[in-house]
Amino acid sequence: MRDTIARDARCRSPVLSEPVLRLILTVILLLILVVLVLLPVVAILGKSLEDQNVGLANFRDYLANPSLSRSIGNSLVLGLLTTGITASLAFLYAYALSRSCMPFKPLFRGIGLLPILSPSLLPAIALTYLFGNQGLLKALLGGGSIYGLSGIVSAQVFYCFPHALMILVTALALADARLYEAAETLGASRSRMFRTITLPGVRFGLISTAFVVFTIAVTDFGVPKVIGGQFNVLSIEIYKQVIGQQNFRMGAVVGVLLLLPAVLSFGVDLYVKRRQTSMLGTRAVVLVPAPRRAFDLSMLAVTSVIAAFILLLVGTASFASFVSFWPYDLSLTLKNYDFSSYDAAGWSSYANSLKMAALTALIGTICAFGGAYLVEKGPGHALPRALYRGFAMLPLAVPGLVLGLGYIFFFNSAANPLSDVYGGLSILVMSSVAHYYTVPHLMAATALKQIDNEIEEAGAALGVAFWRTFARVTLPICAPTVIDIATYFFLNAMTTIGAVVFLYSPATKRASVAVVEMDDTGDTAAAAAMALMILLTAAAVKLIQLFLTSVIVARTQAWRQPGAGDLIDDIGHASSVA
């Protein structure tokens, strides 16, 4: 019977053969990446060299201006300080979560990841309420000011912390207990084991952490815009040149300079991945920490202090959004949530963010997962598949501000047939999909590589079209990953400020942009309220993700249960439906 079904399926030849259809879809996605990522970056490079004669005159002019060139040194200092502090605190926190038996680990893990749900402006606003000119704790600064390097670093440590924590928790989780047992048998002290086993084992994680944090700190726009004061950095300089002075050539120069740390980070990360070796072999024994009262209590104390810092900033911004007039009238009110009193867009900017984030999640998930499937599964077309993989990695090396500026030069051109998208919601969605494309692509590729190619081969042998195998077998298997990808796109699109700050119009203003504008006009409480709405929305979406993963996905994964049959049977059923 199966042979008859398979033979009938083969007799119904489609208009396009499957290899040709795969090739067409792959090329389409490749062209989309070229248009959304490569050409805008090329446009920036071209604009930075634009002069009477194409050359480096714009770069010489920038470096010759002391006030402008100082922003390079300031950015380097900011990046180094933020990286050193964040990496150290995140390592201690991750070490406590991975190598101790302290209580309340799930709670502390959740608190450590909380900043990833907030826009970068939230910690900066909270710090102004605590240590600003009218701050409750301003006296603790001893006459100093939070506006400047110290404020930027403090807020950036909050914002970068979860990114570093996720990398280091993963690195510390991969340890072979036999190494520690052997060292203990030989009489090695705990400090010696830490220096000779633990640190070498996580060195690549530490390197990746350092470059990720450095890149975020140098290229972030929200924090220095709110609390930077007169401390000029590259991310603020590009905003001043483009928005304030309409000097697009000099803005392009700053954009190119911002590309350098991101490209360096990207290159180092690739090098680290090539050098990294497996930490757990087939005979490895997973390290399970043993209770040590003094050590566990010390780790609990460390994590409590760090968690308190995170909760202090989130709690301060949340409380301030309900305060009548900080710090003189601390009575509670909802007037700060009447955004139409502070901004002409009112609640529409929040609605725009929801709409843009939802579209970004939908379109981004389809493109990222679909593209990964096309290049990871199925035979042939080595060149377009290799090109797609390369271009899918490119957005990781392009900061959001640079990408947004590139969109101005590329899409806001009468010669571009796509110029009509400029100023609308679609260009915000395009920039967000492009900016955050790499991580979802890697997530999808990793999940698909774990599925044996036997599934696709069985489907082809039974005459089942690859899209039916994809819909009935591959997609249900990867449902948790698909939900993770959609959540990643939504959260980042909801909180981002970098690329969209150059691309919005009055009709498409986003919540994060409204936060910046309300803070600029002195309506800090309203800005805190909008930032809190972003945080609460992101938290709600995260809870929905957990619900879908635990309930709905469990229903689509019935094949994992004993006695549920195998996947080849599902493919055979798909052939009967075809």
C-alpha positions as CSV (number, residue, x, y, z in Angstrom):
1,M,0.0,0.0,0.0
2,R,2.8,2.4,0.9
3,D,4.5,1.7,-2.4
4,T,1.3,2.5,-4.3
5,I,0.9,5.8,-2.4
6,A,4.5,6.8,-2.9
7,R,4.2,5.9,-6.7
8,D,1.0,8.0,-7.0
9,A,2.7,10.9,-5.2
10,R,5.6,10.8,-7.6
11,C,3.3,10.8,-10.6
12,R,1.9,14.2,-9.6
13,S,4.9,16.2,-10.8
14,P,4.8,19.8,-9.6
15,V,5.3,22.8,-11.9
16,L,8.8,23.4,-10.3
17,S,11.0,20.5,-9.2
18,E,11.8,20.6,-5.5
19,P,15.5,21.3,-6.0
20,V,14.6,24.3,-8.1
21,L,12.1,25.5,-5.6
22,R,14.6,25.2,-2.8
23,L,17.1,27.2,-4.8
24,I,14.6,30.0,-5.6
25,L,13.6,30.3,-2.0
26,T,17.2,30.3,-0.8
27,V,18.2,33.0,-3.4
28,I,15.2,35.1,-2.3
29,L,16.2,35.1,1.3
30,L,19.8,35.8,0.3
31,L,18.7,38.8,-1.6
32,I,16.6,40.0,1.3
33,L,19.7,39.9,3.6
34,V,21.7,41.7,0.9
35,V,19.1,44.5,0.7
36,L,18.5,44.8,4.5
37,V,22.1,44.5,5.8
38,L,24.8,44.6,3.2
39,L,23.7,47.5,1.0
40,P,22.9,49.9,3.9
41,V,26.4,49.2,5.3
42,V,27.9,49.8,1.9
43,A,25.9,53.1,1.7
44,I,27.5,54.2,5.0
45,L,31.0,53.4,3.8
46,G,30.3,55.3,0.6
47,K,28.9,58.3,2.4
48,S,31.9,58.5,4.8
49,L,34.2,58.8,1.8
50,E,32.0,61.3,-0.1
51,D,33.8,64.5,-0.7
52,Q,35.0,66.6,-3.7
53,N,37.3,63.7,-4.3
54,V,36.6,60.3,-2.8
55,G,39.0,59.8,0.0
56,L,39.7,60.0,3.7
57,A,39.2,63.8,4.1
58,N,36.1,63.3,6.3
59,F,38.0,61.1,8.7
60,R,40.9,63.6,8.9
61,D,38.5,66.4,9.7
62,Y,36.9,64.4,12.4
63,L,40.1,63.4,14.1
64,A,41.4,67.0,13.8
65,N,38.5,68.3,15.9
66,P,39.5,67.8,19.5
67,S,35.9,67.7,20.9
68,L,34.9,65.1,18.3
69,S,38.0,62.9,18.5
70,R,37.7,62.9,22.3
71,S,34.5,60.8,21.9
72,I,36.7,58.0,20.7
73,G,38.8,57.9,23.8
74,N,35.7,58.4,26.0
75,S,34.0,55.4,24.3
76,L,37.1,53.2,24.9
77,V,37.3,54.2,28.6
78,L,33.5,53.5,28.9
79,G,33.8,50.1,27.2
80,L,36.8,49.0,29.3
81,L,35.3,50.0,32.6
82,T,31.9,48.5,31.9
83,T,33.5,45.3,30.6
84,G,35.8,44.9,33.6
85,I,33.0,45.5,36.2
86,T,30.3,43.6,34.4
87,A,32.4,40.5,33.6
88,S,33.6,40.3,37.2
89,L,30.2,40.6,38.8
90,A,28.6,38.2,36.2
91,F,31.3,35.7,36.9
92,L,30.7,35.8,40.6
93,Y,27.0,35.5,40.1
94,A,27.3,32.6,37.6
95,Y,29.8,30.9,39.8
96,A,27.4,31.0,42.7
97,L,24.6,29.6,40.5
98,S,26.7,26.8,39.1
99,R,29.2,25.8,41.7
100,S,27.5,26.4,45.1
101,C,24.5,24.9,46.9
102,M,23.1,28.2,48.1
103,P,19.3,28.4,48.4
104,F,16.9,30.2,46.1
105,K,18.9,29.6,42.9
106,P,15.9,29.8,40.5
107,L,14.9,33.1,42.1
108,F,18.4,34.6,41.8
109,R,18.6,33.3,38.2
110,G,15.4,35.1,37.3
111,I,16.5,38.3,39.0
112,G,19.8,38.2,37.1
113,L,18.1,38.0,33.8
114,L,15.5,40.7,34.6
115,P,17.4,43.6,33.0
116,I,17.2,41.9,29.6
117,L,13.5,42.6,29.5
118,S,13.9,46.3,30.0
119,P,15.0,49.1,27.6
120,S,18.5,50.5,28.3
121,L,16.9,53.8,29.3
122,L,15.3,52.3,32.4
123,P,18.4,52.0,34.6
124,A,19.6,55.4,33.6
125,I,16.2,56.9,34.6
126,A,16.3,55.1,37.9
127,L,19.8,56.4,38.6
128,T,18.7,59.9,38.1
129,Y,15.9,59.4,40.6
130,L,18.4,58.0,43.1
131,F,21.5,60.2,42.5
132,G,20.4,63.0,40.2
133,N,20.0,66.6,41.1
134,Q,16.8,65.8,43.1
135,G,17.9,62.3,44.0
136,L,17.0,60.7,47.3
137,L,20.6,59.4,47.7
138,K,22.5,62.3,46.1
139,A,24.2,63.0,49.5
140,L,26.1,59.7,49.2
141,L,28.0,61.1,46.2
142,G,29.7,63.7,48.4
143,G,29.2,66.6,46.0
144,G,29.8,64.5,42.9
145,S,27.5,64.0,40.0
146,I,25.9,60.9,38.5
147,Y,25.8,62.6,35.1
148,G,28.8,61.5,33.2
149,L,31.1,58.5,33.1
150,S,30.1,57.1,36.5
151,G,26.4,57.2,35.7
152,I,26.8,55.6,32.2
153,V,29.0,52.8,33.6
154,S,26.5,52.1,36.4
155,A,23.6,51.9,34.0
156,Q,25.5,49.9,31.5
157,V,26.6,47.3,34.1
158,F,22.9,46.8,34.8
159,Y,22.0,46.5,31.1
160,C,24.9,44.3,30.1
161,F,24.8,42.0,33.1
162,P,22.3,39.4,31.8
163,H,24.1,39.0,28.5
164,A,27.3,38.2,30.4
165,L,25.5,36.0,32.9
166,M,24.0,33.8,30.2
167,I,27.4,33.2,28.6
168,L,29.2,32.5,31.9
169,V,26.5,30.2,33.3
170,T,26.8,28.1,30.2
171,A,30.6,28.0,30.4
172,L,30.6,27.1,34.1
173,A,28.0,24.4,33.6
174,L,30.4,22.3,31.4
175,A,32.9,20.8,33.8
176,D,34.2,17.3,34.3
177,A,34.1,16.3,37.9
178,R,37.0,13.8,37.4
179,L,39.4,16.7,37.0
180,Y,38.5,18.1,40.4
181,E,38.5,14.6,42.0
182,A,42.0,14.0,40.7
183,A,43.3,17.4,41.8
184,E,41.8,16.8,45.3
185,T,43.4,13.4,45.5
186,L,46.8,15.0,44.7
187,G,46.3,17.4,47.5
188,A,45.7,20.6,45.5
189,S,44.1,23.4,47.4
190,R,40.8,24.9,46.2
191,S,42.5,28.1,45.1
192,R,44.9,26.1,43.0
193,M,42.0,24.1,41.5
194,F,40.3,27.3,40.7
195,R,43.4,28.7,38.9
196,T,44.4,25.6,37.1
197,I,41.0,23.9,36.2
198,T,38.1,26.4,36.5
199,L,39.6,29.5,34.9
200,P,41.2,27.6,32.0
201,G,37.9,25.8,31.4
202,V,35.9,29.0,31.1
203,R,38.6,31.2,29.4
204,F,36.7,31.2,26.0
205,G,33.5,32.1,27.8
206,L,35.3,35.0,29.5
207,I,36.7,36.2,26.2
208,S,33.3,36.1,24.5
209,T,31.8,37.9,27.5
210,A,34.3,40.6,27.4
211,F,33.8,41.4,23.7
212,V,30.0,41.1,23.9
213,V,29.8,43.5,26.8
214,F,32.4,45.9,25.3
215,T,30.4,46.1,22.0
216,I,27.1,46.7,23.8
217,A,28.6,49.4,26.0
218,V,30.3,51.3,23.2
219,T,27.4,51.2,20.8
220,D,24.4,51.7,23.1
221,F,22.6,55.0,22.7
222,G,19.9,55.0,25.4
223,V,22.0,55.2,28.5
224,P,24.4,58.0,27.6
225,K,21.5,60.0,26.1
226,V,19.7,60.0,29.5
227,I,22.6,60.2,32.0
228,G,25.7,61.0,30.0
229,G,25.8,64.7,30.8
230,Q,28.8,66.3,29.0
231,F,30.6,63.0,28.6
232,N,30.6,62.7,24.9
233,V,30.7,59.2,23.3
234,L,30.5,57.9,19.8
235,S,26.9,56.7,20.1
236,I,25.8,60.2,21.1
237,E,28.1,61.9,18.5
238,I,26.4,60.0,15.7
239,Y,23.0,61.2,16.9
240,K,24.2,64.8,17.2
241,Q,25.7,64.8,13.7
242,V,22.7,63.3,12.0
243,I,19.7,64.6,14.0
244,G,21.1,67.8,15.5
245,Q,23.4,69.1,12.7
246,Q,22.2,67.2,9.6
247,N,25.8,66.5,8.9
248,F,25.4,63.1,7.2
249,R,29.0,62.8,6.0
250,M,30.4,63.2,9.5
251,G,27.6,60.9,10.9
252,A,28.7,58.3,8.4
253,V,32.3,58.7,9.7
254,V,31.2,58.0,13.2
255,G,29.2,55.1,12.0
256,V,32.2,53.5,10.4
257,L,34.1,54.1,13.7
258,L,31.3,52.3,15.6
259,L,31.6,49.4,13.2
260,L,35.2,48.7,14.3
261,P,34.6,47.3,17.8
262,A,31.6,45.3,16.6
263,V,33.6,43.8,13.7
264,L,36.6,43.1,16.0
265,S,34.2,41.4,18.5
266,F,32.7,39.3,15.7
267,G,36.2,38.2,14.5
268,V,37.4,37.3,18.0
269,D,34.2,35.4,18.6
270,L,34.8,33.3,15.5
271,Y,38.4,32.7,16.4
272,V,37.4,31.6,19.9
273,K,34.8,29.2,18.5
274,R,37.4,27.6,16.3
275,R,39.9,27.2,19.1
276,Q,37.4,26.0,21.7
277,T,37.4,22.3,22.4
278,S,34.9,20.0,24.0
279,M,34.9,20.1,27.8
280,L,32.8,17.0,28.3
281,G,33.8,13.7,26.6
282,T,31.8,10.5,26.4
283,R,33.2,9.4,29.8
284,A,32.9,12.7,31.5
285,V,31.2,13.0,34.9
286,V,29.1,16.1,35.3
287,L,30.2,18.2,38.2
288,V,27.7,18.4,41.0
289,P,28.7,20.9,43.7
290,A,28.9,19.6,47.3
291,P,27.4,21.6,50.2
292,R,30.0,23.8,52.0
293,R,28.2,26.0,54.5
294,A,30.7,28.8,54.7
295,F,31.2,29.0,50.9
296,D,27.5,28.7,50.2
297,L,26.7,31.5,52.6
298,S,29.4,33.7,51.1
299,M,28.0,33.1,47.6
300,L,24.5,33.8,48.8
301,A,25.7,37.1,50.2
302,V,27.4,38.1,46.9
303,T,24.4,37.2,44.8
304,S,22.1,39.0,47.2
305,V,24.1,42.3,46.9
306,I,24.1,42.1,43.1
307,A,20.4,41.1,43.0
308,A,19.6,44.0,45.3
309,F,21.3,46.4,42.9
310,I,19.1,45.1,40.0
311,L,15.9,45.2,42.1
312,L,16.8,48.7,43.4
313,L,16.9,50.2,39.9
314,V,13.8,48.4,38.7
315,G,11.9,49.2,41.8
316,T,13.0,52.8,41.8
317,A,11.8,53.4,38.2
318,S,8.6,51.5,38.9
319,F,7.8,53.5,42.1
320,A,8.8,56.8,40.5
321,S,6.3,56.2,37.7
322,F,3.5,56.4,40.2
323,V,4.8,59.4,42.2
324,S,3.1,62.8,42.0
325,F,6.2,65.0,42.2
326,W,9.6,63.5,43.0
327,P,11.0,63.9,45.7
328,Y,8.7,66.6,47.3
329,D,5.3,64.8,46.9
330,L,5.6,61.1,47.0
331,S,1.9,60.4,47.0
332,L,0.8,57.9,44.4
333,T,-1.0,58.8,41.2
334,L,-1.7,57.4,37.7
335,K,-1.4,60.8,36.0
336,N,2.1,59.9,34.7
337,Y,0.4,57.2,32.6
338,D,-1.7,59.7,30.8
339,F,0.9,59.9,28.1
340,S,-1.1,62.3,25.9
341,S,-0.4,65.0,28.5
342,Y,3.3,64.7,27.9
343,D,3.6,63.5,24.3
344,A,1.4,64.2,21.3
345,A,1.5,60.5,20.3
346,G,0.1,59.4,23.7
347,W,-0.5,55.7,24.0
348,S,-0.2,55.3,20.2
349,S,3.6,55.0,20.5
350,Y,3.1,52.0,22.8
351,A,0.6,50.5,20.3
352,N,3.1,51.1,17.5
353,S,5.7,49.1,19.5
354,L,3.3,46.2,20.0
355,K,2.5,46.1,16.3
356,M,6.1,46.4,15.2
357,A,7.3,43.8,17.7
358,A,4.5,41.4,16.6
359,L,5.3,41.8,12.9
360,T,9.0,41.5,13.6
361,A,8.4,38.3,15.5
362,L,6.2,36.9,12.7
363,I,8.3,37.8,9.7
364,G,11.6,37.3,11.4
365,T,10.7,33.8,12.6
366,I,9.5,32.7,9.2
367,C,12.6,34.0,7.5
368,A,15.2,32.9,10.1
369,F,13.8,29.4,10.6
370,G,12.8,28.9,7.0
371,G,16.2,30.0,5.8
372,A,18.0,27.8,8.3
373,Y,15.9,24.8,7.1
374,L,16.7,25.5,3.5
375,V,20.5,25.6,4.1
376,E,20.7,22.8,6.7
377,K,18.4,20.2,5.2
378,G,18.3,18.9,1.7
379,P,21.0,18.3,-1.0
380,G,22.8,20.5,-3.5
381,H,23.2,24.2,-4.1
382,A,26.4,24.5,-2.0
383,L,27.3,28.1,-3.1
384,P,24.0,29.8,-2.3
385,R,23.7,28.0,0.9
386,A,27.2,29.0,1.9
387,L,26.5,32.7,0.9
388,Y,23.3,32.6,3.0
389,R,25.1,31.4,6.0
390,G,27.7,34.1,5.7
391,F,25.2,36.9,5.2
392,A,23.1,35.6,8.1
393,M,26.1,36.1,10.4
394,L,26.7,39.7,9.1
395,P,24.1,41.5,11.3
396,L,26.0,40.4,14.4
397,A,28.8,42.8,13.4
398,V,26.6,45.8,12.7
399,P,25.4,48.0,15.6
400,G,21.8,49.2,15.6
401,L,22.8,52.9,15.2
402,V,25.0,52.1,12.3
403,L,22.3,50.0,10.6
404,G,19.7,52.7,11.1
405,L,22.0,55.3,9.6
406,G,22.6,53.0,6.7
407,Y,18.9,52.8,6.1
408,I,18.7,56.6,5.8
409,F,21.3,56.6,3.1
410,F,20.0,53.6,1.3
411,F,16.2,53.8,1.5
412,N,15.8,57.6,1.6
413,S,17.0,57.9,-2.0
414,A,14.9,58.8,-4.9
415,A,16.9,56.4,-7.1
416,N,15.9,53.5,-4.8
417,P,12.7,51.8,-5.9
418,L,12.1,50.8,-2.3
419,S,12.2,54.4,-1.1
420,D,8.4,54.4,-0.4
421,V,9.0,52.3,2.7
422,Y,11.0,55.1,4.3
423,G,9.0,56.7,7.2
424,G,6.5,53.9,7.5
425,L,6.1,51.0,9.9
426,S,7.5,48.6,7.4
427,I,11.0,50.1,7.5
428,L,11.0,49.7,11.4
429,V,10.1,46.1,11.0
430,M,12.8,45.6,8.3
431,S,15.5,47.1,10.4
432,S,14.5,45.1,13.5
433,V,14.4,41.8,11.6
434,A,17.8,42.6,10.0
435,H,19.4,43.8,13.3
436,Y,18.5,40.7,15.3
437,Y,18.7,38.1,12.6
438,T,21.9,36.3,13.5
439,V,21.0,34.8,16.8
440,P,17.6,33.3,15.7
441,H,19.4,31.9,12.6
442,L,22.0,30.2,14.9
443,M,19.2,28.9,17.2
444,A,17.3,27.4,14.2
445,A,20.4,26.0,12.7
446,T,21.5,24.4,15.9
447,A,18.1,22.8,16.4
448,L,17.9,21.5,12.9
449,K,21.4,20.0,13.0
450,Q,20.2,17.8,15.9
451,I,17.6,16.2,13.6
452,D,18.9,13.2,11.6
453,N,18.8,13.7,7.9
454,E,17.1,10.3,7.7
455,I,13.8,12.1,8.1
456,E,14.2,14.1,5.0
457,E,15.6,11.1,3.1
458,A,12.6,9.0,4.2
459,G,10.2,11.7,3.0
460,A,11.9,11.9,-0.3
461,A,11.9,8.1,-0.7
462,L,8.1,8.1,-0.1
463,G,7.6,10.9,-2.6
464,V,6.5,13.4,0.0
465,A,7.1,17.1,-0.9
466,F,9.7,18.6,1.4
467,W,7.3,21.3,2.6
468,R,4.9,18.6,3.9
469,T,7.8,16.9,5.7
470,F,8.7,20.3,7.1
471,A,5.1,21.0,8.2
472,R,4.2,17.6,9.7
473,V,7.6,16.5,11.2
474,T,10.3,19.1,11.3
475,L,8.3,22.0,12.5
476,P,6.6,20.0,15.4
477,I,10.0,18.7,16.5
478,C,11.4,22.2,16.6
479,A,8.4,23.9,18.0
480,P,10.2,24.9,21.3
481,T,12.9,26.6,19.2
482,V,10.4,28.4,17.0
483,I,8.7,29.8,20.1
484,D,12.1,30.9,21.4
485,I,13.0,32.6,18.2
486,A,9.7,34.5,18.0
487,T,10.1,35.6,21.6
488,Y,13.6,36.7,21.0
489,F,12.5,38.9,18.0
490,F,9.6,40.3,19.9
491,L,11.5,41.2,23.1
492,N,14.3,42.9,21.2
493,A,12.0,44.8,18.9
494,M,10.0,46.0,21.9
495,T,13.0,47.3,23.8
496,T,15.4,48.5,21.1
497,I,16.2,52.2,20.5
498,G,19.3,52.1,18.3
499,A,18.2,51.6,14.7
500,V,14.7,53.0,15.0
501,V,15.7,56.4,16.5
502,F,16.7,57.5,12.9
503,L,13.8,55.9,11.1
504,Y,10.5,56.7,12.9
505,S,8.0,59.3,11.8
506,P,5.4,61.0,14.0
507,A,2.9,58.4,12.9
508,T,5.2,55.5,13.7
509,K,6.9,56.7,16.9
510,R,7.7,53.8,19.2
511,A,7.6,53.5,23.0
512,S,11.3,53.5,23.5
513,V,11.6,56.7,21.4
514,A,8.8,58.3,23.4
515,V,10.9,57.5,26.6
516,V,13.8,59.5,25.1
517,E,11.7,62.4,24.1
518,M,9.8,62.7,27.4
519,D,13.0,62.5,29.3
520,D,14.5,65.3,27.1
521,T,11.5,67.5,27.9
522,G,11.9,66.9,31.6
523,D,8.9,64.6,32.0
524,T,11.0,61.9,33.6
525,A,8.1,60.3,35.5
526,A,6.2,59.8,32.3
527,A,9.4,58.4,30.7
528,A,9.7,56.0,33.6
529,A,6.1,55.0,33.2
530,M,6.5,54.2,29.5
531,A,9.8,52.3,30.3
532,L,7.9,50.3,32.9
533,M,5.2,49.5,30.3
534,I,7.9,48.1,28.0
535,L,9.3,46.0,30.9
536,L,5.9,44.6,31.9
537,T,5.0,43.8,28.3
538,A,8.3,41.9,27.8
539,A,7.8,40.0,31.1
540,A,4.2,39.1,30.0
541,V,5.5,37.8,26.7
542,K,8.2,35.8,28.5
543,L,5.5,34.2,30.7
544,I,3.5,33.4,27.6
545,Q,6.6,31.7,26.1
546,L,7.0,29.6,29.2
547,F,3.3,28.6,29.0
548,L,3.5,27.7,25.4
549,T,6.6,25.7,25.9
550,S,5.3,23.7,28.8
551,V,1.7,23.1,27.6
552,I,1.1,23.5,23.9
553,V,4.5,22.3,22.8
554,A,4.1,19.2,25.0
555,R,1.0,18.3,22.9
556,T,3.0,18.5,19.7
557,Q,5.8,16.4,21.0
558,A,3.7,13.2,21.6
559,W,6.1,11.2,19.5
560,R,8.7,11.6,22.3
561,Q,6.5,9.4,24.5
562,P,7.1,5.6,24.7
563,G,4.8,3.7,22.4
564,A,3.8,6.7,20.4
565,G,5.3,5.4,17.1
566,D,8.1,6.8,15.2
567,L,8.7,9.8,12.9
568,I,8.9,7.7,9.7
569,D,5.3,6.6,10.4
570,D,4.3,10.3,10.5
571,I,6.1,10.8,7.1
572,G,4.2,7.8,5.7
573,H,1.0,9.4,6.9
574,A,2.0,12.7,5.2
575,S,2.5,10.8,1.9
576,S,-1.1,9.5,2.2
577,V,-2.4,13.0,2.7
578,A,-0.3,14.4,-0.2
